[in-house]
Amino acid sequence: MLIPEGMTEVHFFGFTYTSHYFESIQTLVWTVIGKLVPFISFTLLFIKIKQVWTFVLFVPLGMYITQMIKLLNYDSLAADTIEFYFILPFILLYCFFLYKYKSYLNRKRVIEKYKEDLVKTGLESLTNKIDKEDEA
C-alpha cells in the first residue's frame, strides 16, 4: 500500500493537509482517484472523437467537476447547500477551453491532410503558402 491505514494527516512541500470528513487519507485518495479517472477518461474521449455526440460528455464532465469540488468542501468542513451554482462557472470555463482545444486539434488535422493531398497531386509549392497563412 502506498498510504498507510489510519493516517489522517499528510505533510508535503511545507503544507499540512488534515482529513476531517474522511476517516483517513487512504479513503480520501481512493475517493478522489475514483472521481479523477473517469474525468480524465471522458476528457480524452471528447478530444479524440470527432463526432457531434461527444458534446453530450459535457454532462458527466460537469458532474465529476462538481463531485471533486464537493469532496474538497466536505473535507474542509465548508459545505454549501447551493454549491452547484458556485461551481457552474468553472464547469462552463472548462468546457469552453476543452471545446477550443478540440477545434484547434481538428483544424491541425485538416491542414495536415490537405498538405498530404497536395504532395500526392504534385503541388508541393502550395504547402509553403499554407504554412505562411497558418503562422499569421
C-alpha atoms as one frame of an Amber mdcrd trajectory, in Angstrom:
protein
   0.000   0.000   0.000   1.210   3.458  -0.824  -0.639   5.156   2.024  -0.681
   3.579   5.494  -4.046   2.872   7.090  -5.287   5.226   9.776  -3.203   8.157
   8.520  -5.202  11.381   8.935  -2.517  13.953   8.145  -0.100  14.452   5.251
   2.892  16.799   5.116   4.252  17.836   1.703   6.136  20.887   0.468   5.691
  22.690   3.789   1.918  22.192   3.681  -0.027  20.037   6.119  -3.315  18.520
   4.972  -5.599  17.047   7.623  -8.580  14.929   6.635 -11.615  15.846   8.734
 -14.563  14.410   6.811 -12.924  11.159   5.770 -11.606   8.810   8.416  -8.199
   8.524   6.763  -6.092   9.906   3.944  -6.292   6.486   2.298 -10.088   6.825
   1.968  -9.724  10.373   0.611  -7.198   9.284  -2.034  -9.365   6.307  -3.027
 -12.390   8.595  -3.434 -10.506  11.268  -5.398  -8.983   8.696  -7.760 -12.458
   7.207  -8.233 -13.603  10.622  -9.499 -10.414  11.608 -11.334 -10.029   8.507
 -13.535 -13.442   8.809 -15.263 -12.972  12.591 -15.511  -9.683  12.159 -17.382
 -11.174   9.352 -19.499 -14.153  11.472 -20.575 -11.851  14.406 -21.323  -9.609
  12.285 -23.567 -12.651  10.719 -25.221 -14.037  14.167 -26.020 -10.729  15.312
 -27.514 -10.070  12.190 -29.606 -13.503  11.537 -31.146 -14.727  13.789 -33.956
 -18.486  13.065 -33.899 -21.040  15.600 -32.723 -22.364  13.315 -29.968 -19.229
  13.954 -27.905 -20.778  17.216 -26.677 -23.016  15.014 -24.534 -19.882  14.282
 -22.494 -20.102  17.791 -21.020 -22.793  16.488 -18.667 -20.663  13.811 -16.933
 -17.622  16.098 -17.050 -19.585  18.756 -15.204 -20.824  16.151 -12.755 -17.288
  14.964 -11.968 -16.029  18.542 -11.552 -18.892  19.167  -9.129 -18.184  15.978
  -7.199 -14.451  16.661  -6.905 -15.049  20.185  -5.607 -17.657  18.823  -3.171
 -15.066  16.357  -1.862 -12.728  19.208  -1.043 -15.562  21.212   0.538 -16.647
  18.281   2.700 -13.130  17.783   3.925 -12.678  21.482   4.703 -15.989  21.454
   6.609 -17.318  24.276   4.404 -20.115  22.515   2.522 -22.688  24.726   0.818
 -26.249  23.788   0.038 -26.206  25.581  -3.312 -22.628  24.808  -4.380 -23.678
  23.848  -7.888 -24.344  27.496  -8.723 -20.901  28.452  -7.448 -19.263  25.645
  -9.428 -21.152  26.284 -12.671 -18.716  28.965 -13.945 -15.799  26.549 -13.523
 -17.685  23.849 -15.405 -18.532  26.223 -18.241 -14.979  27.551 -18.406 -13.532
  24.025 -18.538 -15.985  23.005 -21.275 -15.176  26.169 -23.266 -11.419  25.544
 -23.184 -11.931  21.865 -23.939 -14.016  22.768 -26.998 -11.423  25.314 -28.186
  -8.621  22.773 -27.803 -10.590  20.168 -29.726 -11.333  22.604 -32.566  -7.631
  23.564 -32.654  -6.619  19.900 -32.970  -9.237  19.265 -35.663  -8.013  22.292
 -37.635  -4.432  20.995 -37.435  -5.558  17.557 -38.655  -7.421  19.066 -41.624
  -4.421  21.201 -42.603  -2.064  18.198 -42.409  -4.441  16.086 -44.506  -4.691
  18.895 -47.075  -0.892  19.165 -47.250  -0.611  15.416 -47.799  -3.148  15.634
 -50.625  -1.184  18.492 -52.207   2.018  16.476 -52.083   0.275  13.466 -53.650
  -1.000  15.595 -56.542   2.371  17.247 -57.109   1.501  20.723 -55.854   4.109
  20.890 -53.068   4.764  24.561 -53.717   1.328  25.448 -52.328   2.224  23.998
 -48.926   4.561  26.958 -48.331   1.629  29.347 -48.796  -0.450  27.328 -46.319
   2.385  27.459 -43.770   2.653  31.238 -44.124  -1.118  31.669 -43.677  -1.105
  29.321 -40.683   1.623  31.361 -38.953  -0.294  34.628 -39.412
